[in-house]
Each structure stands twice: as C-alpha cells, then as structure tokens.
Amino acid sequence: MLVLSRKKNEVIVIDRNIRVTVVKIVGNKVRLGIEAPRQVSVDRLEVSERKNGGSRNGSR
C-alpha cells in the first residue's frame, strides 16, 4: 500500500486519468472528491463488498 500525505485542496493523480482531491478535513474525517472516467467504478469498500457478494475486491 502506498501512503501519501495531502493537505486540503491538494490532488493525487492515478494513471493520468483519475484525480483524487482532498476537499475537506474535519477532525478525523476526510472528504475526498474523485474525478474518473465513467467506465471506472468508484465505490466505498462496504458498498463494493455488497455489490460483489461479500468479496473483498477493494483490498490488496
């Protein structure tokens, strides 16, 4: 797992076409904005697990 530090409004780029922006930080919560092509599925892990019948596709 790659661990990166970012401040509010800073961006992480994944594979040149996915941008993850730190939108807001309040206490121990971070709000992220994700820009990705429509064909890329973006879900929280718990939503992805429900969609996939409990498999952990979000873990490496």
C-alpha positions in Angstrom: 0.0 0.0 0.0 1.2 3.4 -0.9 0.6 6.0 1.8 0.5 9.7 0.8 0.1 12.9 2.8 -2.1 15.6 1.3 -3.5 18.9 2.6 -6.9 20.4 1.8 -7.3 21.1 -2.0 -4.2 19.0 -2.9 -4.6 16.3 -5.5 -3.4 12.8 -6.2 -3.4 11.5 -9.8 -3.8 7.8 -10.6 -2.9 6.5 -14.0 -3.1 10.0 -15.6 -7.0 10.0 -15.8 -8.2 9.7 -12.2 -7.9 12.6 -9.8 -8.5 12.4 -6.1 -8.8 15.8 -4.3 -8.9 16.4 -0.6 -12.0 18.6 -0.4 -12.5 18.9 3.4 -10.9 17.8 6.7 -12.8 17.9 9.9 -11.4 16.1 12.9 -10.7 12.5 11.9 -12.9 12.7 8.8 -11.6 13.5 5.3 -13.9 14.3 2.4 -12.5 13.3 -1.0 -13.6 14.4 -4.5 -12.9 11.8 -7.2 -12.8 12.5 -10.9 -12.7 9.4 -13.1 -13.9 8.3 -16.5 -17.4 7.0 -16.5 -16.3 3.4 -17.2 -14.3 3.3 -13.9 -16.3 2.1 -11.0 -15.7 4.1 -7.8 -17.3 2.8 -4.5 -16.6 2.8 -0.8 -15.3 -0.7 0.2 -18.5 -1.6 2.1 -20.6 -0.8 -1.0 -18.3 -2.7 -3.3 -18.5 -5.8 -1.0 -22.3 -5.7 -1.0 -22.3 -5.5 -4.8 -19.9 -8.4 -5.1 -21.5 -10.6 -2.6 -19.0 -10.0 0.3 -15.8 -10.5 -1.7 -13.0 -8.1 -0.7 -12.1 -6.7 -4.1 -11.0 -3.4 -2.5 -8.2 -5.0 -0.5 -4.8 -5.9 -1.9 
